[in-house]
Amino acid sequence: MLLHGGPGVPDGLTFITKYLSRDFQVIHFHQRGTLKSPCRSNNYSLDSYISDINCIADYLGVPKFHLFGHSWGGLYAQIYVQHHPDRLLSLFLCSPGSGTGRQWKDAMLEVARYTKNRSSLVEWLNLNIYSALGLLGSDRAYQKFYCLVLTNFNRGFREDQPEHFRFHCIKAKVINQTTKNILTAPVLPVLTDPGFRITIVYGNSDIFGESNKYIIQRHPSAAVLYIPESGHLSWSHNLRVFEPILQTHFNL
């Protein structure tokens, strides 16, 4: 099962889906409030996100599964495994969000510094304007914000596998409500002996830096790897190094 990033930014895992589907049944879905998953209840609690994974797995008759999460999806996966480790065969965290509560705040400050250093003055001003309007509820502003952000994340890197993100589907309510619940959640505890393989991968020029320590401390049994010449989309930026890591983790 694959968990895309955001919150609220559907897709972006095209290559991972195609690659793993050669050997596995791959389940990917639009998270609540995005594209084909409208959230009429307006409930973006972390408990509801956890429930979504179980509902999908139960509906498809899958009692145990591998879980792959990228960026926010990587934090989503960590939240899930704290509640249902018995359902996982393995956990692959690709450039994962660093944690809940104050750890999320630390990580977002890192991302802001990273983005500022890679932006022109005009881009940085626009990003701040779009972010402020998004916080006030503008879907269009967040769509422009994430379009600029993803362009920034790819700048200076070769794209072996260019990814597609459906920016027109981004909704301010999803982002704002989910972020609020992440910020108010307690810090995740250490997962000492999960009983399955955990792999954590970052680009060596990723958007997350010092806050990586939170994840590494939380998962002491994990293999932690850094992909050279890559950023936040490490499989796209350096497939030559990323592919063998996938093969090792999934015994391909």
C-alpha positions, 0 to 999 in steps of 0.5 A: 500500500502506497501513501502519497505526500502532502497533506492533500497533494495526490499522486506523485508515486507513478514510478513506484507504482509501476515498479512494484506492480511487477511483483506485488498487488499495489494498492494506492488511493487518494487520501481523504479530501483529495480527488476521488476521495471526498470527505463529506464529514470534514473529519481530518483527524489522525484516527480517521486517516488510520481508519482509512487504511484499515477500511481499504485493506479489509475491503480488498481482503488483505490482512497484512501488507507492506506499507510505503510512504513518501513525505507526509505519507511517510509520517502517515505510515509512522502514525499507522504503524504505532497503532497496527504493527501487527498488520505490516509485513514491512515499512518503507519510509521515503523522505518521511515527515519527521514527526507529530507535534513540535517535531512537525513544526521543526521539520516545517521550519527546515523546509522553509529554510531549504525553500528560501535558499533555493528560491529567487526573491520573487519566488520567495515572496510569492510563496509567502503570499500563496501560503498566507492565502491558503491558510485563509482558505484559498484552494487556488493559492495552495495550488500555486504554492505547491506548484512552485514548491515542487518546481523548487524541489526538483531544481538542479537535479536530473529527473530520471523518472519525472513525476506528475502531481495533480495540483488542480485537486489540492484543497485548502481545507484538507491541508489546514485541518490535517496540519492542525491535527498533526501539530496538536498530536502527541510526539510519537513514541519509539518503536523498539522491536516491530518484528518486520523490516524498516528502511528509511531513505533520504536524498542527500540534499533533501528538504529534511535535515536535522529533524531526521534524528527524530525518525532515526531515534524512533526506529532504532532497528531501521536501515537508514540510507542517503541517496547521492545527487538527489533531493526530496524525490530521490527515486526520480533524481537518482534511480541508479542508486534508489532501485537496488534499495527497493530490490533489497527491501522487498527481496526482489 
